[in-house]
Structure formats: C-alpha cells, structure tokens
Amino acid sequence: MSFTVALIGRPNVGKSTLFNRLVGKKLALVDDQPGVTRDRRAGDAHLGDLDFTVIDTAGLEESAETTLTGRMRAQTEAAILDSDAVIFLIDVRAGITPTDRHFATLVRRAGKPVILLANKAEGKLGMMESYEAFELGLGDPIPFSGEHGEGLADLYEALREIFPRNENDDSDNDERDEDDIERPLRIAIVGRPNAGKSTLINQLIGEERLLTGPEAGITRDSISVEWSYRGRPIKLYDTAGMRKRSKVEDKLEKLAVSDGLRAVKFAEVVVLLLDATIPFEKQDLAILSIIEREGRALVVGVNKWDLVAGEAGRFQRMVEDAERLISNVKGAQIIPLSGMTGSGTDQLMDACFKAAEIWSTRVSTGQINRWLQGVLEKHPPPAISGRRIKIRYATQVKARPPHFALFGSQLDGLPDSYTRYLINSLRETFNLPGTPIRLSMRTAKNPYAKD
C-alpha cells in the first residue's frame, strides 16, 4: 500500500524545490516568481529508507472559485483529501502571514497528519525566525532549507513517525515500545582511514561481510548491514575513511567521503572510531565537529586497545583529553575495544543504546521552567547598555537531539559564555551526557520599533 504526502503552502514558499529534491529529479519548474505551479504533480519520492508518493500543489491563495487561482486552490484542496499526510511549508523570511493562518486552519480541519516545515531557514537567524510558526498550531516547526538540503534528517524523522506500520506486526502481544521492536537502530561507524571500521563491523556481525586489509582507504561506498543484537534490529553503516580536505584530490575519494557524510545525517548514533595508538588527531576533531553539527548521538570507540592496554594510566589520560577536546558533546562515553579480538564490543553496543535513549529525551515544560527559575536566581543574565536581558519562558521544541527554546527580550544580545552556561546546566540537570544540545532564542518584537 503506497503512502501519499501532499506539499501545501502559499505561492513561492519552496514546494517545487522540495518536490524536486525528494524525487531526485528536476521534474517541477522552479522560479523566483510566485505561481509557477498550477496543477498538481505526483512523483515517486525517496528519503532514507522511506519510499512514498509526493504531490506538488499550486500555492494556496484566497480567491473566488470561478477564477484561475480559485480553481488552482480547488486542485490543492483535492490533493489534501487524497493524501495520507501533509507537509505544510512556510517562508520564514516573510514571516507568518494571514494567508498562512487561514490555510493552516484548512489543513487542521482535514484531519490528516501534518508536518510543519519552516523553509528558507538557512543559518542561525533563519532557525530563530522559524519559531514564530508555533502560533499556527500545527506542532513543532522543522527549520529547513529545500534549496540547500538542510533539515532533511529532521524531515525524515517526522515522516517516519507517521509512516504506516507493518500490518503483520502483532505489537499487542509485546509490552516493549514499538520503536524497539520494529525500527532498527541506525549506527554509523566513522573515522580516519585505517582506524579499523570494517574490521569492527565484521567482528560485531560475526562474518567477513566487509572487505578489510592493511591498506588505508579500502572502503569507498557507505555500506549498510542489517543485523540483530540481543533481539534488537540494528542497521550498521560502514563508511569511507575521512582524510583532511586538502589531501582529498581523487574524485572517487571525494564521492566516498560525501557518501559517508550522508550516512552520518541519517544515523541516530555515530561511533567515532579512534586509533588507540594515535588518538584525537586533528582530523578526528574535524569529524567530531561534523557529528555535532548534524546533531547525532555520539559514542567514542577507541580501537586497537590491545596494542596499548599495558600502558599505565593510558585510559584516564584519554578521558581527560576528551573532556577538554569534545566539550560540545561533554560526557560522551569512551569505550576501549579491539575490532580484531572482539574485546569491548558488548560495552560499545550498550553505550550506543544508552546514547540513543538520551538523544531521544523529552523534558516537560514544567520541569524546564523550574530549572530556568533556579539558574536565573543563581546566575542572572548580564545587562546590555544598562538594560537587563529578560528570559521569561523556556520549552523543549523537539528531541533527537534535545532542542530547547528560550523566550524573552533582548535575547539576541545574550553572550556566548552565558549560552554555554545554560547548555551545561541543562546537560547536568536533565542528565544529557554525550548528545548535542540545541538552544534557540526567541525575542519578542517591539511594536514601537521602526523598521
């Protein structure tokens, strides 16, 4: 049974751009002028392991039924009725318009699952502006850029939540969470060339599934391997070794690294595999920054530990180095292991399950605001030009990774040091080690300020 998703929104919010990206072809015409799309167009879409039908629609506009735009709107409304779910797009650059509000009501009344995409949200400013979309009452907005492909992983997670279950599954007979039964945990193994990624995966699954050898750079494609560990389905991704960009000259290697980065985007947990004989090289930290930027749960695996296990104090020094070098994902679990002998692999998998659980944490708004009151009393934000920054309210806008939003006045002037203080306090209070934490600021607009 196919699953159909309709793309809905005002003219020129980026529906056709997203349509082309999902189907992998430039089927729909795209231009800066509004109203290019008039009829509905269906295409076979693919996102990660999800296959579905996507419908591009004309921009919603209020007009008489007999006019061209009125007939276009009727086609769009028919697409909503024929679909299983709706992706409602807004343009964060333009802000929320009365038309957005009107048609958001229409979409809600349709009774279909809705994903709210705050499109054209490139960069930090776009992400902050996207939180204005909360007022539409369509759930958590996903900051997105159809043109640049930013936010695809979050869109994938949202779609996966509403995708139909396998009809043959009998989940009523099992008290475990459906996610634990049906969905494989996606784990990507990344690192520098010759860190032992393929050897580790072969050791985990118990067979020589992946080509290995002493030569660096054997793996080119990002290879996925289906596996089960203690009854839990797992999808492991082996990736090409990532060297410094300046050293990557071969076109094939560039494609291989790009494929590996894509695996990171669609993984839930990323294992950064270090070589115990030369850990925390500059390239390891560069890869770490990619993992943090993509918002994936992190576990650090220290491979070839059997070669250095006899050195006294080696592990403690490594933990101290990690605290200093990976402060953005403070508290990430560090697991010494050997892909060759298999030692430490059970501990690695336990760490991955724990990291995935923390990555999916949701905290109630009441708990967050009690935390906020305590941190403000202990360490209030500084003043700007004699005026105190006021933080009035906080909430968690999404999980995977945990993403919190602060609401108040003059928050754009909050120093980076205070933001780090808040993130560290969130991590400590709600027990969120080893996962990126997002913190967005939403400042109320001054109605008396001149444009």
Backbone hydrogen bonds, N-H to C=O, Kabsch-Sander energy under -0.5 kcal/mol:
donor,donor_aa,acceptor,acceptor_aa,energy
5,V,53,T,-3.1
6,A,85,A,-2.2
7,L,55,I,-2.8
8,I,6,A,-0.6
8,I,87,I,-2.9
10,R,89,L,-0.5
13,V,10,R,-1.0
18,L,14,G,-1.9
19,F,15,K,-2.6
20,N,16,S,-2.6
21,R,17,T,-1.8
22,L,18,L,-2.4
23,V,19,F,-2.3
24,G,20,N,-1.2
25,K,20,N,-0.9
27,L,25,K,-1.6
36,V,33,Q,-0.5
41,R,56,D,-2.2
43,G,54,V,-2.1
45,A,43,G,-0.7
45,A,52,F,-3.1
46,H,22,L,-2.3
47,L,50,L,-2.3
50,L,47,L,-2.2
52,F,45,A,-2.0
53,T,3,F,-3.1
54,V,43,G,-2.6
55,I,5,V,-2.5
56,D,41,R,-3.3
56,D,54,V,-0.5
57,T,7,L,-0.6
59,G,37,T,-0.6
60,L,9,G,-2.4
63,S,61,E,-0.5
67,T,64,A,-1.1
71,R,67,T,-2.3
72,M,68,L,-2.3
73,R,69,T,-2.2
74,A,70,G,-1.8
75,Q,71,R,-1.8
76,T,72,M,-1.9
77,E,73,R,-2.7
78,A,74,A,-2.0
79,A,75,Q,-1.8
80,I,76,T,-1.8
81,L,77,E,-1.8
82,D,78,A,-2.0
83,S,79,A,-0.9
83,S,80,I,-0.6
84,D,4,T,-2.5
85,A,4,T,-1.4
86,V,113,P,-2.7
87,I,6,A,-3.0
88,F,86,V,-0.6
88,F,115,I,-2.5
89,L,8,I,-3.2
89,L,87,I,-0.6
90,I,117,L,-2.2
92,V,90,I,-0.7
92,V,119,N,-2.1
94,A,91,D,-0.6
95,G,91,D,-1.2
101,R,97,T,-1.9
102,H,98,P,-2.5
103,F,99,T,-2.4
104,A,100,D,-1.9
105,T,101,R,-1.6
106,L,102,H,-1.3
107,V,103,F,-2.3
108,R,104,A,-2.3
109,R,105,T,-2.1
110,A,106,L,-1.0
110,A,107,V,-0.5
111,G,107,V,-0.5
111,G,108,R,-1.3
112,K,107,V,-0.6
115,I,86,V,-2.7
116,L,114,V,-0.5
117,L,88,F,-2.6
117,L,115,I,-0.7
118,A,116,L,-0.6
118,A,142,I,-2.1
119,N,90,I,-1.9
119,N,117,L,-1.3
121,A,144,F,-3.0
126,G,122,E,-1.0
127,M,123,G,-1.6
128,M,124,K,-1.9
129,E,125,L,-2.3
130,S,126,G,-1.3
131,Y,128,M,-1.2
132,E,129,E,-1.6
133,A,130,S,-1.7
134,F,131,Y,-1.3
135,E,132,E,-1.4
136,L,133,A,-1.7
137,G,134,F,-1.7
142,I,116,L,-2.5
144,F,118,A,-2.4
145,S,150,E,-2.3
149,G,145,S,-1.7
150,E,145,S,-1.0
152,L,149,G,-1.0
155,L,151,G,-2.2
156,Y,152,L,-2.6
157,E,153,A,-2.1
158,A,154,D,-2.2
159,L,155,L,-2.6
160,R,156,Y,-2.6
161,E,157,E,-1.5
162,I,158,A,-0.9
162,I,159,L,-0.7
163,F,159,L,-1.0
169,D,166,N,-1.9
171,S,169,D,-0.7
173,N,170,D,-1.0
174,D,171,S,-1.5
180,D,177,D,-0.7
181,I,177,D,-1.1
182,E,178,E,-3.0
183,R,178,E,-0.6
183,R,179,D,-1.2
185,L,233,P,-2.3
186,R,184,P,-0.5
187,I,185,L,-0.7
187,I,235,K,-2.6
188,A,269,V,-2.2
189,I,237,Y,-2.8
190,V,188,A,-0.6
190,V,271,V,-2.6
192,R,273,L,-0.5
195,A,192,R,-1.3
200,L,196,G,-2.1
201,I,197,K,-2.1
202,N,198,S,-2.4
203,Q,199,T,-2.0
204,L,200,L,-2.4
205,I,201,I,-2.5
206,G,202,N,-1.2
207,E,202,N,-1.3
209,R,207,E,-2.2
218,I,215,E,-0.6
223,I,221,D,-0.8
223,I,238,D,-1.7
225,V,236,L,-2.8
227,W,234,I,-2.5
229,Y,232,R,-2.6
232,R,229,Y,-1.9
234,I,227,W,-3.7
235,K,185,L,-2.5
236,L,225,V,-2.7
236,L,234,I,-0.5
237,Y,187,I,-2.5
238,D,223,I,-3.1
238,D,236,L,-0.6
239,T,189,I,-0.9
242,M,191,G,-2.1
243,R,241,G,-0.7
247,K,244,K,-1.6
248,V,244,K,-0.7
248,V,245,R,-1.0
249,E,247,K,-1.0
254,K,250,D,-2.0
255,L,251,K,-2.1
256,A,252,L,-2.2
257,V,253,E,-2.6
258,S,254,K,-2.2
259,D,255,L,-2.2
260,G,256,A,-1.9
261,L,257,V,-2.2
262,R,258,S,-1.7
263,A,259,D,-1.7
264,V,260,G,-1.6
265,K,261,L,-1.8
266,F,262,R,-1.5
267,A,263,A,-0.6
267,A,264,V,-0.8
268,E,186,R,-2.4
269,V,186,R,-2.2
270,V,297,A,-3.1
271,V,188,A,-3.0
272,L,270,V,-0.7
272,L,299,V,-2.2
273,L,190,V,-3.2
273,L,271,V,-0.9
274,L,272,L,-0.6
274,L,301,G,-3.3
276,A,274,L,-0.7
276,A,303,N,-2.5
278,I,275,D,-1.5
285,L,281,E,-1.6
286,A,282,K,-1.7
287,I,283,Q,-2.4
288,L,284,D,-2.2
289,S,285,L,-2.0
290,I,286,A,-1.3
291,I,287,I,-2.0
292,E,288,L,-2.4
293,R,289,S,-2.4
294,E,290,I,-2.2
295,G,291,I,-0.6
295,G,292,E,-0.8
296,R,291,I,-2.0
297,A,268,E,-2.0
298,L,434,G,-1.8
299,V,270,V,-2.0
300,V,333,Q,-2.7
301,G,272,L,-2.0
301,G,299,V,-0.7
302,V,300,V,-0.5
302,V,335,I,-2.8
303,N,274,L,-2.4
303,N,301,G,-0.9
305,W,337,L,-2.4
307,L,304,K,-1.7
308,V,305,W,-1.4
309,A,305,W,-1.3
311,E,308,V,-2.1
312,A,310,G,-0.6
314,R,311,E,-1.5
317,R,313,G,-2.0
318,M,314,R,-1.8
319,V,315,F,-2.3
320,E,316,Q,-2.1
321,D,317,R,-2.3
322,A,318,M,-2.3
323,E,319,V,-2.1
324,R,320,E,-1.3
325,L,321,D,-2.6
326,I,322,A,-2.6
329,V,326,I,-1.2
330,K,327,S,-1.2
332,A,329,V,-1.2
333,Q,298,L,-0.5
335,I,300,V,-3.0
335,I,333,Q,-0.5
337,L,302,V,-2.6
338,S,343,S,-2.4
342,G,338,S,-2.6
345,T,342,G,-1.4
348,L,344,G,-1.8
349,M,345,T,-2.1
350,D,346,D,-2.3
351,A,347,Q,-2.1
352,C,348,L,-1.9
353,F,349,M,-2.2
354,K,350,D,-2.1
355,A,351,A,-2.5
356,A,352,C,-2.3
357,E,353,F,-1.9
358,I,354,K,-2.3
359,W,355,A,-2.4
360,S,356,A,-1.2
361,T,358,I,-1.8
368,I,364,S,-2.1
369,N,365,T,-2.3
370,R,366,G,-1.8
371,W,367,Q,-2.3
372,L,368,I,-2.6
373,Q,369,N,-2.2
374,G,370,R,-1.7
375,V,371,W,-2.4
376,L,372,L,-2.4
377,E,373,Q,-1.7
378,K,374,G,-2.0
379,H,375,V,-2.7
384,I,387,R,-3.5
385,S,383,A,-0.5
387,R,384,I,-2.2
389,I,382,P,-1.3
390,K,409,S,-1.3
391,I,389,I,-0.5
392,R,390,K,-0.6
392,R,407,F,-2.2
393,Y,407,F,-1.8
395,T,405,A,-1.9
397,V,395,T,-0.6
397,V,403,H,-2.1
398,K,403,H,-1.4
400,R,359,W,-2.1
403,H,398,K,-2.6
404,F,438,R,-2.8
405,A,395,T,-2.9
406,L,440,S,-2.9
407,F,393,Y,-2.9
408,G,442,R,-1.9
409,S,390,K,-2.1
413,G,410,Q,-1.6
414,L,411,L,-1.7
419,T,415,P,-1.9
420,R,416,D,-2.5
421,Y,417,S,-1.7
422,L,418,Y,-2.2
423,I,419,T,-2.4
424,N,420,R,-2.7
425,S,421,Y,-2.0
426,L,422,L,-2.5
427,R,423,I,-2.6
428,E,424,N,-2.1
429,T,425,S,-2.9
430,F,426,L,-2.3
432,L,427,R,-2.4
434,G,330,K,-2.6
435,T,432,L,-0.8
438,R,402,P,-2.4
440,S,404,F,-2.7
442,R,406,L,-2.9
443,T,441,M,-0.5
444,A,408,G,-2.1
449,A,446,N,-1.4
